[in-house]
Each structure stands twice: as C-alpha cells, then as structure tokens.
Amino acid sequence: MKIADLTRPAPLQLPAEVSPDEVRRATARLVAYVSGRTDDDGAIRERCESRVLESALALSLMARTGVRSPARDRLLAYLRGHQESPDKLDRVLAARAIGTATGREPGGDSALVDTLAAGVLGAAPGFISTRRRLMVYAVLSVLGCPLPADAELPGGGQVPTDPLHSWAAVQQASITLILAGALGVRNRATDAALDTLLATDPATSVWEGYALMHLLVLHALAGTPGHDETVRRGLATLLRHQRTDGGFPFVLEMHNWCTSTGGLALHAAGADPALLRRMAATLGAQRGGAALPSLSRGAALTGGWSMSPLVAQNDVDDTSCALEFLQAVDPVAHAGTVRGGVAALLAVQGTDGGFPTYVAGASSEPCMTAAAVCALGPHPGTAPQRAQALAFLADSQLADGGFEPGWSRSRLHSLFRVRLAACTAHPGDARSAAMAERIERTVRETQNPDGGWGMQPGDPSDDISTAYGLITLCHAGEPRPVGAALTWLLERQKADGSYGGPPDMVGPRPFAYHFPLLTDIPVLLALGHVRARVPGLRGALQEAR
C-alpha cells in the first residue's frame, strides 16, 4: 500500500486553490486521531460493528432453540431498526428473522431467493459464484424460504477434495448440512461435513473469532439430530459477543490488519517514529497466527500473518501489509521476521504468476497479487517472481482498465493497489507501464464532478473510494484531478480529524462489514502519498489549530 523510494517521479505541484497549510493541518489532525486509537503496545484493536446478516441468523437461532432473554429483545430491536434499510438483502433478512421470531411468518418464494442470489453474485468474483449462490440459499433456507429448483449440495454431493482454505471449508460443510436437511439427503459428504463442523468446537468458542461461520455451524448442527446441547452452549458462547446496539458482528476482531494498514498510513504521513516502532514490534511478534489446527485442504499459507492474534488462517493480504510495514519502519531489526514472511508468500505463488488469498493452488486474484508484489518489492532476489506476477496482472486487466472484484466493494481498491505494484516494475517493462497508464486513465475518467469517486462509476462520492482514487493519481502527472480530490476530502473532515461514509471491505464476498477506523486509514494513506509527491509537505507535521 505504500511504496518507499519509488522511481522518484517529478514533484507534483498543487493547484493554486489548494492550500498546503490546510493539507498539513488536515493530515496532522488525522494522524492525531489514528495515533490516539493505538494501545500502549502500538496495536490497533478496533471492534467490528454489528451487521444484519449475522444478527438475523442469531435471532433465527434463538427462535429455533426457544431462547427468550433480554439479549433476544435487544437483538429484535436492532433488526427492527433495519427493516427499511436501502439494502434489499438486509431488508429481507431482517423481515424474515423478525417474522420467525414473533410468529408472524412473512411470505417468501423461490423467485425471491433467485433474485437475491443473482444480486449477490453480480458483486462477487466469478470463481466463487457457485459457493456464494449456495450460501445465499442456505441462509434464506434457515430463515424459512423455500429452496429454488437448482439447489444442490456443494460439489455435487461428493466429499470435496479441492484446495480450499479453512474458513471456506467450514462454510462449505455448514452449507452442505443445511441444504442436505432441506433436501432430505444423507451421504458420505454430509458425514464428512459433520466431522468438519465438530472440529471447530462450537460449544466453547467462536472459532477463529468468525461469528458468521459460528452461526452457520450452529444452524447446521441444529438440523442434525443429537447436537442440541452443542447448539445451546454454542449460542451462549456467541451471546458473550453481542454488541451494545443489540446486533452481532461479522468477526470479533482484526487487530493485525488494523495495525499494519494503520501503521503504513501513519508512516506515510510522517507520524511519531517511536509509535511506529512499537506498532512494528507488536505486529512482528504475531507472525504465524494462532496455534489452532488447520482445517484447510491443500497447502495453506503458513509463516505469515493472520488478520488477528486469535486467528490461525494466514493470508496474503495480511502478510503483505505486515511485511511492507516492518520493512518501512526498521528492516534491520525485523530482518529475520521479514525473511520468513517473504518465504511464506513465495510458497503460495501460482503457476500463472499470481497469488491467491489463502491456499496454494487456489485461483489467483489481481488484488492479492498486487499486494504481494508491493511486499516483495524491496527484495531484489524476488525480481523473477515479481515479473511473473506483474505479467499476471497485465493479463487480468479488463477492457475498461479495471480488475475483477477483490475484497472491497469499491472498484478503486484493486486499481490503486495494482498501480502501486506497477511502481516496482523494471523500467523496461512496457506491459506494466501500459497497464499503469490504463489504470490512471480509467480513474481520471470516472472522477465525479465534485472531485471524488464512488464505489462504482456513477455512484456518489465517498471517502474511501476518493482516497483510493487520490493515491492512484498521485502517481500520474496531472495536478488538477489531485487538487479536486484533495479539496473534496478536506471539506469532509470531521472536527475530531476523522472521516466517515459507507464501508467498502467485504467478507465473505460481497457482504460489506464495518470497522470505523478502516475508513480513516485509507484517507490518511492518501494524504501520505500526497505528502510524498508535493514539495513543501514533507517537513514536520503542523500542529492542528
């Protein structure tokens, strides 16, 4: 996300209407805000906000098991507050969960399920389309919707053997048992699925802090005879993590991700070096992830970083950002840790040159490939692997200059990360240069008249997408689009220095979830990129007035 010592392009001059002093003040306020969210050891321990998907599943499970408690009443109130959500899927989930819990069963038909599944698939990468369609079917099934005619067990009802990371393996097993219950099927695949679910120990813990998967596991077990006590205890375990608004989150925490991305943004913006060293030391100690048995099929990424200390599943994104941050802050002090992380990344690179998110042999993804290239950039010995990865990115670029959806709802997310990856290319790499030029062109052409960008072309401008667009154009040569984007962001900074707007991160794709600070961090990173390109902004941060 932050490439130090680029090929040093010519300095960028801000348009006359943008005040350098105002940019410095805004940057200082945001640095103070993000720095203030770090703990004494430098970790950023942000909490995930409630989401309708998990909350609807939790209320449905309470109704299914006959639980009546103050926790149920708070949850019911949370979902009632989302019955008029602008998101159609959220409206349906809330209505069906409330109807089931209160005895006023809403109408539902397979056409509704088909419509919602089609909407979800339109925002997800093609290689997960079948898995995501069946997940939508399973979720709506436990909320009382009939299954469409094309409902089937994952993998055609066979015991799966394909490379799959542990979270997807547990999700697949949950969906298998839920759909098998609705279809009246029992076979070797359902027996194997049950073994997988019981391995997560749902009675005593929220496995890897993944609340959504915990709920799917409990719903699957609730439909399987002999597991009533496990479901009851698993629900009690989940209730310990109910949020103050009555809802439930997607995941319990993402401390490593928040710390690494926040650290990169703070470093780019010139924050206190002592704070950055504390953050790096804490993050470096988390390499490897939690010591939990892996449920992955295939060679999972190991020796890197997971999204949080309680999570075992390592991934390319967390590993790449952690490596970038450690290398930026103190590559000598963290040399051994960095070497291990680099080896972990290279072990999962695909034969096509790209990188998956989790498991060797899984589909390569442009955004993950860009992340890995940026992390490997400071290591000359990885030049052949980076060249292969950049070729994969050039091959993956769509006709409009963009890339398939990654782990963000914003089209700009993959664009800015691939553009940064292209900064590491050899000067003679004509394909990477052409790819970068097409990225810059599509970003310029989709900038809104107000200076910002939306999640998709034509959408209203939002803080996160505008930050992504600004980072991209910082590496082009035209100051006016940069000035317009800066002006848009400066006008929307809150009094405490923070930012807002809709969340962009998704999990499982394409369902959005929200950690509030993950809005501020991209904006701070963007201001850091501006600081690197504009003369006069690299001095000490001016105190906010």
Buried (B, 14 or more C-beta within 10 A) or exposed (E): BBBEEBEEEEEBBBEEEBBBEBBBBBBBBBBBBBBEBBEEEBBBBBBBBBBBBBBBBBBBBBBBBEBEEEBBEBBBEBBBBBEEBEBEBBBBBBBBBBBBBEEEEBEBEBEBBBBBBEBBBEBBBEEBBEBBBBBBBBBBBBBBBBBBEEBBBBBEBEEBEEBBBBBBBBBBBBBBBBBBBBBEBEBEBBEBBBEBBBBBBBBEBBBBBBBBBBBBBBBBBBBBEEBEEBBBBBBEBBBEBBBEBBBBBBBBBBBBBBBBBBBBBBBBBBBEEEBBBBBBBBBBEBBBBBEBEBBBBBEBBBBBBBBBBBBBBBBBBBBBBBBBBBBBBBBEBBEEBBEBBBEBBBBBBBEBBBBBBBBBBBBBBBBBBBBBBBBBBBBEEBEEBBBBBBBBBBEBBEEEBBBBBBBBBBBBBBBBBBBBBBBBBEEEBEBBBEBBBBBBEBBBEBBBEBBBBBBBBEBEBBBBBBBBBBBBBBBBEEBBBBBBBBBBBBEBBEEEBBBEBBBBBBBBBBBBBBBBBBBBBBBBBBBBBBBBBBEEBEEEBBEBE
